[in-house]
Amino acid sequence: MKILHIALASHFTIGMLYQENQMINCQRADGHDVTIVTDLWHYERGNLVKGEEEDTIMDNGARLIRWAHDRVMFSDLWTEKIQKCRRVKGLLEELQPDTILFHGMCGYEIMDAADYCKKHPECLLFMDCHEDYSDSARTFLSKAFYKIIHGHYISKAMPEVDKVLYIGADMKAWMNDLYSIPEDKQEFLAPGGTIYTLEQQKQARQEIINKYSLPMDAIIMAHSGKLAATKRTEELLHAFSKVQDPRMALFIFGSIPEDMEGVIRPLMEADSRVHFMGWKVNKEIEEFLAGTDLYCQPGTQSSTFETAMCCGCVNMTYPWDSYTDATYTDCDGQNYFFVDGEEDMVAVFKQITDNPSILDQAKAKSYAYAQLTFDYQVISRRIYTRG
């Protein structure tokens, strides 16, 4: 099967663990011919960097095409917002894909993808929605732009779209607020990760213990991302410092924005149990998480939430709708630890140090759920059929 990912606003970065990376890896493993066309931007050490156009074959055998957007109204802003790339039409005719996944609920080229599928009705067309009001359409003008401009593109394409796949409750609410998507074309598609076996988890844990001279009964925690205020890293560090248990170790991955440097750095340096790992590519974080007990995500949502569960961690997270709504999770208060502020975090740390079996039980439930729901080997196959 020939599969085309159109990701003109995804900033596709080799080595990351975002949906398009994971799906492409799994689809290649299934033996399919896979191409992704994306923009010129990618991440380096947490920062967006603009590169050159390219057409190359990645190590997994998938074809990677980077193209610039067409210039629109002599404006960088309009060019970025419209995301038009006339060469996509020719690529569609060249590749003759059997299925197309259009990443994101915006972009002019959804109409060209729909036109192709209208001429080739055997071709499947999917869109996905990762956006919500935490990162898109946050102002009145921005919301109007999405609703009017991108809403027009989507309405034109919708007759040819087989399904719109959203990854959580917040995303479903966002797209339904902005666009008129028929209910029968909406479908939940869980974000996912790579499942690490219990043996792999045991080995990864022992490596961490050996490398950092931790006790055998260590409670290993991790926190990651671009450590802006919304990540609530400061609150996490304050809470961690209030539970002085020598078994606890906190590993922090990511980059520190300039405005948070003077806040976060002193807190990390004040506690020898905190290890700042700097920026790592997602695969390195994933391999580390396989040896971790608790992934701490008290702030904004991140795809690392699902990655951590696939690695055998339990999550400590803010109770976002995507994690509490029964439509999207079977969480019964035992899969994750929900926290809303420093006091809640302190309570979790005290709970798991006083009775580590609670942590072990939560880890087991979380991992079992991940095996059933978050395995990208299964998720990546969703776009093979109309179903």
Secondary structure as GFF3:
##gff-version 3
##sequence-region A 1 387
A	DSSP	beta_strand	2	7	.	.	.	ID=ss1
A	DSSP	alpha_helix	19	29	.	.	.	ID=ss2
A	DSSP	beta_strand	33	38	.	.	.	ID=ss3
A	DSSP	beta_strand	41	44	.	.	.	ID=ss4
A	DSSP	beta_strand	47	50	.	.	.	ID=ss5
A	DSSP	beta_strand	54	57	.	.	.	ID=ss6
A	DSSP	beta_strand	63	66	.	.	.	ID=ss7
A	DSSP	alpha_helix	76	82	.	.	.	ID=ss8
A	DSSP	alpha_helix	87	95	.	.	.	ID=ss9
A	DSSP	beta_strand	99	103	.	.	.	ID=ss10
A	DSSP	alpha_helix	110	119	.	.	.	ID=ss11
A	DSSP	beta_strand	124	129	.	.	.	ID=ss12
A	DSSP	alpha_helix	140	145	.	.	.	ID=ss13
A	DSSP	pi_helix	146	150	.	.	.	ID=ss14
A	DSSP	alpha_helix	151	157	.	.	.	ID=ss15
A	DSSP	three_ten_helix	158	160	.	.	.	ID=ss16
A	DSSP	beta_strand	163	166	.	.	.	ID=ss17
A	DSSP	alpha_helix	169	178	.	.	.	ID=ss18
A	DSSP	three_ten_helix	183	185	.	.	.	ID=ss19
A	DSSP	beta_strand	186	188	.	.	.	ID=ss20
A	DSSP	alpha_helix	198	211	.	.	.	ID=ss21
A	DSSP	beta_strand	219	226	.	.	.	ID=ss22
A	DSSP	three_ten_helix	229	231	.	.	.	ID=ss23
A	DSSP	alpha_helix	233	241	.	.	.	ID=ss24
A	DSSP	beta_strand	248	255	.	.	.	ID=ss25
A	DSSP	alpha_helix	258	269	.	.	.	ID=ss26
A	DSSP	beta_strand	274	278	.	.	.	ID=ss27
A	DSSP	alpha_helix	282	289	.	.	.	ID=ss28
A	DSSP	beta_strand	294	297	.	.	.	ID=ss29
A	DSSP	alpha_helix	304	310	.	.	.	ID=ss30
A	DSSP	beta_strand	314	317	.	.	.	ID=ss31
A	DSSP	alpha_helix	321	324	.	.	.	ID=ss32
A	DSSP	beta_strand	336	338	.	.	.	ID=ss33
A	DSSP	alpha_helix	342	354	.	.	.	ID=ss34
A	DSSP	alpha_helix	356	373	.	.	.	ID=ss35
A	DSSP	alpha_helix	376	379	.	.	.	ID=ss36
A	DSSP	three_ten_helix	380	384	.	.	.	ID=ss37
###
